[in-house]
Amino acid sequence: MQNKVGILTFHKAISYGAVLQSYALQNFMFNLGIDNEIVDYKCDYMVNRYQKTFRRTSNNAVKDFLWSIKTASGVRAGRKTTYEFANKFLKMSRPYTKDTLASAKSEYKAFVTGSDQVWSPTCVGFDPAYFLTFADSNQKYSYAASIAVKKYPDNLKDEFAKRISDFQGCSVREKSGAEIVRELTGKEASVNIDPTLLLDSSNWDKIAYDKKSEPYIFLFNVLKPKKLIDYAIKLAEEKDMKILYLNNRHPVAHERIEYLDPVTADKFIGLIKNAAYVCTNSFHGNAFSVIYGKKFIVETETAASVNIRSQELLEYLGLSDRILSSTHTPDIDKEYDIDNVRQKLEEERKKSAEYLSALK
């Protein structure tokens, strides 16, 4: 058995946050002296539902076919940029599937599952791989595993408890996740920050695509926004700036909006780093805005759900007034105590380093 740690995560998901948190956790562990690599596991559910050009996402075949046609170009572009970043910046193992993953346990001294929504009841079909069911008990650790719901489905509670009952180290990303773990298993889980926040701006500058341009507002949403686009347009008119909108679907037409097709994750960082303002409903759009001390707002109430992760992060950092909601419109120019924010993040990094030191 090698003296190496394997990381199980969504390292090839078509998501900037997914690939960037993979990079961050790997490099934070390297900085701690922990040899590691990303276990290049192919999750069938993720591939079939999110990465194939033609995907089944409901019980309506016609609806799925039409949706696949509408989104095909974006999926192909996203898949290309994701794999390009992973192959360039991540240290990965040989490929594994659900049928070969069990053989990996002889290749590593331990495994870490996380971050992202690896313990979600729905995100990747409750895939047991991300609960390390293939590994021995003494090999099982999590880091900032996100459950992403405030209440686990009743029909999965017992299985969830069984899967994590023998973890040697249990770390989740949200307080709500720790409460679920405590309720269902009696275990106390450590609450740790998302891996992207483990690295400061000087670390991210090593890979950030740094192309300067005239001042702009960066607009990025993951879920369908409510007020976010209108807010950004009003801000653009007030500041006489263009909006760079990272969205290949072109949901609205406006003279100040310049649409961007999918970019590699290092360019995503650069778009935030160099923006005059950031308007987002993405957790990782939120995270990198904080890392770079940007003037930003976050819409936490989307048309689909409430972004619990951003809410909890902003509350902890004392930045709840940056939240755009149905009842609150932030002043994006209002100064905030960036030194206090950075101090809190540094405290969290020390806490995470102490937790992960068990893997040395």
N, C-alpha and C positions, 0 to 999 in steps of 0.2 A: 504493500500500500504506500502510495506516495505521500509526501508531507505537503499536501496541497489542498486547498479548500475549493469546492465547486459552488458556484452561484446559480440558483434556479430562479429565473425571472422572465419577464416579457421583453427580452432583449431585441427581438425582431418584430415587435408589434408596430403597426403603422401609426406611430404616435411619437411625437417629439419627446414628451415626458418619459415614455417607456425606455427609449434607447439612451436618453441622457441620464436617467437614474441608474441604468446599468453601468454606464461609463463611470459615474460618480462613485458608486459603491465599490466597484473594482479598484479604482485608483485610490480611494480613501484607505482601503485595506492594504494596497501596495505600500502606501505611505506609513502604515503601521508595521510594516515588515511581514505581512501575511501573504504568502504566495497563493495565488488564486487564478482561476479562469472561469469564464462563463460557460456553463454546460449548455452546449448547442442543441437543446431539446426542441423538437418539432411538435408543437401542440396541434393535433388534428382539428380540434374545435376552432382554434384561432384562425388557422389557415382557411378552413371551409367557410367560416362565417364572415371573416373580415378581409382576407387577403386574395381570395380567388376573384377573378373578374366577374364571373357569374356566381352569385351566392344565394343560398336559401336562408332567409332570416325570419320567415313566418310560415304559416300554413297555406298561404295564398301564392301558388306558383306563378300566376300571371303578374300579380303585384311585385313579386320578387324579381321576375324577369325584367319588367319595365324599370324597376329601381336599379338593377344591375347595369342596364344599358345607360341610364342617366349618369351613373357614378363611375363607369368603367375606366375612363381616362384618368380620373383622380386616384383610383385604386392602383392602377398600373404605375403612375408617377410616384405615389407614396411608397409603394413596394420597392421601386428602384432606388429612391433616395434613402430609404431605411437600410436596405442591404448595403448600399454604398458606404454609409456611415459605420455600420457594424463591422464590415470587413476592414475598414481603414483604422478604426479607433479601439475596437474591443479585442481582447485576447480571449479566444474561444477554443473549446475542446473539439474533438471530432464530433460529427453529428450523431444524435440519439433519437430514437422514436419510443413510443410507449412499449414496444416489444423488446427493445434493447436497453432501456434505461436502467434496469436492475443490474446490468454488468458494470455500471459506473461506480457502484459503491466500493469496488476493489481498487478504483483509481484515485480515490480521495480519502483524506483523513476525516473530513467533515463536509457538510453541505449547509449553505445558507439560502433560505427561500425568502424572497422579498426584493424590492419593495413592491410598489404598484398593488393592484387589486388581486393579488395571488390567492387570498382567502375569501374572495367574494363568492357568494352562493350562485352567482349567475354569469360573471364576466367571461370565463372560459369553460363554462359547463361543469364547474365544481371538479375540475381535473385533479385527480389524486397526486399527480406528479409534483404539484406545487405544495403539497403537504408532506412531501418526502416519504411517502408510504413504501417506496422501494428500498429505502436505506435502513441501516441498523439504528437502534434507539440512540446509541452514543454518538451518532453522526449528525443528529438533527438540531438545527438552529434556525431561527427566523431573524430577519432584521426589518423593522418598519413594515411588516406585512399589513396591507390594507384590507379590511373587511368591507368597507364602503357602504355598509348599511347600519342603521341603528338597532335593528332587530333581525335576528337570524330566522329564516323560515322554520316553522315547527317541524316539518318533515325531514329537515337536515340537521337539526340540533344535535341529536345523538351521534351521528356520523362525524360531524365537525369535532365534537368533544373527543371522540375516539381517536381521530387522526392526530390531534395535537397533544394528547395526554402524555406522550413519552418524549416530548421535546426537551433537550438539555438546556436550551435557552430560548425564551419566548419573547419576542419584541414585536410590537405593532406600531402603526403610524398615528392612529387617532385614539383619544381618550375613550371614545365610544367603543372602539375595538377592544380596549382593555377591559371595559365593563362587560362586554359580551363574553370574553374569555373567562373572566372571574365568575360570571353567572353560570356558564355552562360546564366549567371544569374545576373551579375552585382555585385555579392557578393565578398568580399575580404576574401580569405581563409588563415588561418595560415599555414605556411609550417613547419612541425615538423619532427624530425628524426624518423627513424624506431625504434620500441620499443626495439629491441635487443640492441641498442646503449644507451638506457636509463639506463642500468645496467652496472657498471664497472666490471673489472676482478675479484675483490674480491667478488662481488655478484654472478658472474657465477661460481666461484670456489666452491660455496656451492653445486652445482649439477654436476659439470664437472667430468667425469670419468677420474681418474688421474693415469694411469698405465704407468710407465716409460719403455722405450726400447731403443735400439741403435738409433742413429740419423737417421732421415728419412725425405723424402720429401712427403708432403701430397698433393695429386692430387684429385681434385673434380670438376666435371662439371655438370651443369644442362642441358644445350643445347649442341648440337653437336659442338665440338671445331674445330677451324681451325689450329692454330699453337700450341695450348696449350700442347698437348701430346709430340710433338717433342721438345718443349722447356724444358719440365720436364725431358725427357730422356737425353738430352744434359747436363742439370744441374746435373743429377744423375751421369753421367759419369765423369764430371769435379770434383764433390765433393766425388766421390766414396761412394755413398749412395744408399739405396734402395728407391723405390717409393711405398708408400701405396696408392693405387688407389681405392677410394670408388665408385665402379661401378661393379655391378654384371653381366654386359653383356660382359665383356672382349673384348673390341673393337680392341685391338692390343696385339700381343704377344711379350714380351721382357723380357730378363733375369733379369732386374732390377725391374720389376713391380710385386708387390704382390697385388692381387685383394682382396678387402674386400666386403663381402655381406652387405646388409643393416644393420645398427646398430641403437640403440636407440639414441635419440637426445642428451642425456647427454654424450654419447660416442663420438658423432660427435664433440661436444665442446672440449672434451679431445684430440681428434686427431689433432685439430688445436693448442690447447694450448701447446702440447708437441712436435710439429713438429719443425724441424730446418728451413724448408722452406715450404711455401704454394703456390701452383699454382692452380688457380681456374677461372671459369667464372660465379660463383654463387654470387649473391648479399650478401647472408648471409655468404658465405665463405669469402668474402671481409670484411664484418662487423666484424666477430670474429677475423680475422687477425689484424684488426685495434685495437680492444679491447685489444688483448694480445700483441700488439706491435711486431708482427712477421715480418720476412723478407718474402715478398710476392709479387706476381704479379697477375694482373687480366686481363683476355682476355675479352674485351667488345664487340668485333666484332665476333659473332659466325656464324655458317653456316646458322642459321635461322633468326637472328635479331641482333639489337644492344642493349646492356644492358644499357639503359638510367639511371637506378637507380644507378648503380655503377659509371657511368661516372660523374653524378652530385655529388655524395658523395665524390669521389676522388678529383674533382675540388674544392669543398668547403674546404676540409682538406689540400689542397695544395699538393696532392699526385698523380697528373695526370701522373707523370713520372713512376708510377707503372703499367701503362696500356700497355698490349701487344696487338699490332694491326698489320695490314698489312704494316704499315709504321714505326713502332717503336718497338724495342726490348729492354726492360728495363734491367738495371743492378740490379739484385735482392739483391746484397750485398751493394748497396749504402745506406748510413745512411740517415735517415730522422728525423726530429725534433719531436720526440714522445711527448715531453712535450707540444709543441704547439698543436698537435693533441688532446691530452687529455684536454687541456684548452678549445679548441673549443667545444669538446663534452660536457664538464661540463657546458658551456654557454647554449648549446642546451637543456641540461637536466633541467636547471633552467627555460628556456622558456617554456618547456613542462609542468613542474610542475605548473607554473603560469596559463597556459591554462586549465589544468585539475582541478585546484582548484575550478573551477565553479561547480564541481560535489560534493563538500563537503556538 
